[in-house]
Amino acid sequence: MESRDPVPDLPERIQGLKPLAYNLWWSWHRSARHLFRLLGPHAWRESDQNPIRMLDRLPERTLKEAAENEEYLEHYDRVMEAFEEAEGAEDGWFRDQFGEVESPLAYFSAEYGLHSSLPVYAGGLGILAGDYLKECSDLAIPVVAIGIIYSGGYVHQRIREDGWQEDVEEEVDRTYNPISRVLNDDGEPLMVRVPVLEPAVHVGLWEVKVGRVRLYLLDPDLEVNRPWDRNIASSLYVSDAEQRLRQEVLLGLGGMQALDALGIRPRALHLNEGHSFLAVLERIRSQKDEGVGFEEAVEQVRATTIFTTHTPVPAGSDVFPFQLMDKVVGSYLSDIDVGRDAFYNLGTNPEDPKAGFNTTVFALRTAGYRNGVSQRHGEVARGMWRHLWPERDLAEVPIEGITNGVHLPTWLDAAWLQPLLDEHLGPTWIENQDQPSTWEGVEAIPDDALWEVHQDLKHEMLAEIDGRARAHWLKEKVPAPNVIAFGALLDPEALTLGFARRVTGYKRLDLIFNDMERFKAMVTDRLRPVQVIFAGEAHPADVTGKRLIQKVFRVAEDPSFAGRIAFVEDYDQELASHMVHGVDVWLNNPIPPKEASGTSGMKASINGIPNLSILDGWWIEGYEGDNGWAFGDEEVGEHEEARDRAHAEAIYGLLEDEVIPAYYERSDDGAPDVFVQVMKRAIGTVAPRFGTRRMAKEYVRRLYAPAMGLDE
């Protein structure tokens, strides 16, 4: 997987553009993004906002002119000064609170959604991990991250003419990824042998710079490995059980070996979900090598291990047959003198002991600090796993709730909304974003000013959707009904609901169609129409999810809905950003209590997009009565049809009685004052409480500090 250096020899005066392009710090600092955009707005757009690709394509003349342009150089110098200060600074919030720490905490995750230029993520878990690393950089939290680079390609969603989702793999060209090979002392690519896997499997390491944080991605796609072994990391979350276990061996055991090769002995370990569970076993092995017995080694490792579970259902855990565990890791247990029964008992679910080795159960038992990803999910997780602590009352089950957050500088619109906030919140609002008082100035923003910004963002979103639909028409010659279904006829004046997330059964993509005639009446209302933009991918193996997409697509094609229903294919970070900036209301209606947290609604709210959401996940904490709309707290029984009907009727009632009137009732300046007040409350209440700033500080104070033996 070797690749050429795509960045040309830059003029000496602007040579700093290369290290800036290879550090994703630029991706959440608008002045840095603007620095690249100034070199050529069209080239920036055509490169998918990837500065490495853009620099490769720019004419030499353009770079030379930039190096001689005084106005550009003034901006360049300001950005480079801020970048060098941020990257090299040793101080920050963490050091102010806890002093200098020599050994970092190791953060393990199977996926990281940092930017579209590095496609090593599949969904919300990865986006959350990416946001979290950015915040760790901002706060100078001493974290080193471990993940995997996937070689087989990135899966794109394509919707056929009949509305069925096809999964199209695109080979990933690493040329333009913001990654660098890790080299050994001889200047050769560093290789690490992964324990357990036989014949020997080696991984190389790629370094990703995320501001001050370093992420190391393990890569088995090396010539030294057999073809089967080179494909261990061909794609994320493979369905084959043995290949998936081998992938988790690579992440957990290989990741710890990689840290050792880098000279990093982490002070504590944080597992983001159970995919890296074997990192715990490798730490136990290192304790036993120092002469510690198994039980004592487990206790020592437990005292410095944090585990975050994201799933609200038992089926969300990886469970491997014991025979498969024997085949893959049995010899390793013998080599490190760990009894098979003692190890397997740690991963056996007492409620289903014959099912196999449960990675979530193992992680819960071997981590001294455990948390769900919202207060509600903490409650659900305590109920799910209370049988692991049968001697304790439910309230005393040791699983906390730390609610997820979103990285504000990444997800807040930078072009129009951030300048408005700069004007009304003052120059230090980014630094003090987790303080509720910081956001009091939102109320002083003139209604018409906020509404004008929102309209600009809405038009930008619709232009993006229209451009995608036009590309289908131009390149693929799709029929006109398909072009309309992709969003070509969306109305910028209509109240626009957004529904975008992973498509699976419990998220009920089609709930709003429950009473089709009532829904159609709102969509086709001549004076106060409603339109809905859907987006999201189903897992390649999820037939139910694909059927839901097809159902929505067919409605979107139906002329009787006047082109006001759209399904936009290939949901990615770029489309997500447009949607959380540009729709009018964010719709969310999963079956409770299956929403562990959810972060898309947070991203919408911080941009002034109110939620219309069921009371589950984070919205139970976030809803305050005047910052959006909520439903689903009433008793509706357990019958599926009755439940769905009641929830759909609640949505219709809120739309008809509150949302639609608020949106369409305009004052003399053209702004819907009642609706804008909800927008302001959404920003002011959600931004300080549901950002990664609050989340990261909470992790540090409640979990990291005690696991690392630190005192404030």
C-alpha angles and dihedrals in degrees: 000000000000116000139189125255102261098189111093126223099284124211108271093244093061101031089122089077090080099058088041091053090051094052114071089215085099091063095070100035111080094201089059093047089049090051090061094040091055089065089067128332092205093048090048091053094043091051090056087245092297108141094198092057091042094052089050091055101041117105115250088239092062092053092047091051091050091052089056098042109102094200092051092046092053089056091043092053093050092050095045092049091053092044095050091045092050096044096046101036117116096189128074142120096307095051091045089056103037109013126232118337118197099197121048131220114256115229117198124194133156091223141025125195102198102140138337089255088071108048102191096125139080106191150319097339090059096043089052091050091049093049090048094054090051090053091047087056092048092051095038092238107173099242131147114192131212127199143137132264111222115220106185098076142270118281115234126193118238122182115214123218089265092054097254117141117240121193112224119190116215117198107240114233104211090198091094100035114114092241137117130201115250108233131204126232090278093056093252125125108280114242127193127194115232113227119236100019113109133227088039117279120199130194132204122212131235119196120219117193113215101178104284094346123089122213118194117202119202116225122192093174092107130134091236090067128076116256091253090053094044086060096055088103097034091124141358120267099002114200097224105098097215094047090047092051090049088051090053090048088054092050099043106032095026091047093055091047089051092054089050091051089051090053092247118138104182119222091213140002130230118194112200096205124335101284091099095046093129091067084077091055091051090053089050089052091053090053092049090051086062091056100265119141121242098256092046091046090053090051093049093048092044091057091061102037129098124192126193117195118199102180123093094192130064091230089066091074124093110244119186125193112253090236089058091048089052091051095049107032105013095098091048091056089054093047093054093040096243114147114242094224093046091052097042092048088063089059099040117108106220090210091058107016096164094055094085139247109340112206094199092052090049092049093047091051097045099042119081091201121048133174145174121217102251136021090256092048089051088058092046092048092050089053093046095051105028089112088070087067102035093165093062132080115244094256090053097053101123100240115113130199119236110171119227122245139195128238103253099203089053099047105031111094107257101193102058113357101048094054089051090051091047088057097049105028100044133239098296101051094109091054092047098038095129093058113094090212089062090068099049089098091067089081090060094058107111111251093232092050093053091043092051091052090049092050090051090052092046092053090048091053093048090048089054092049092045090050091053092049091048090052090056090052094047103040104028101028091225117181118270094251088058091051089053091047089054089059108268094138102043114144117232091204097053124095101260125208120196125209114176128152142099107315114233134137101265093054090064101216090184100045093111088061091061092108100028097184094051091047093047090052090060093045094050098038104137096217104028109025126179124211131187130209115201127191136162143105131248119222108263090248096044105101092172091056091049091051090053091052091050091051092053092045092054091051089049089054093050109107091212089073090060096229092294096120118072137177110198112202130221099032108207140155092278094053091042090055092051092048098048087050100043117033119089100226131017113225121206125168115158122159106269134268091021097088104092092189118312122209105195090081090052090053090051095048096051086057092051096262107135120221124239095193145151114252099259137106115004095346091075086066097035102049113095102168097256104048098070139326130287139190141162102075094109125095109260103162128242100277108115098220094046091048094050092046092051093048093047091050089051089055092048092048094051091047095048098041104034119004101047095045091047092050098047100040103095132190125219092276091056096250122123096235098193092049092046090054088058088049091053093048090050091056096041097048102036103040098064097039103039104042125108087246091072092036095052093047089050092051091050097048099039102033116007099047095052092041091050094042094243130152125203 
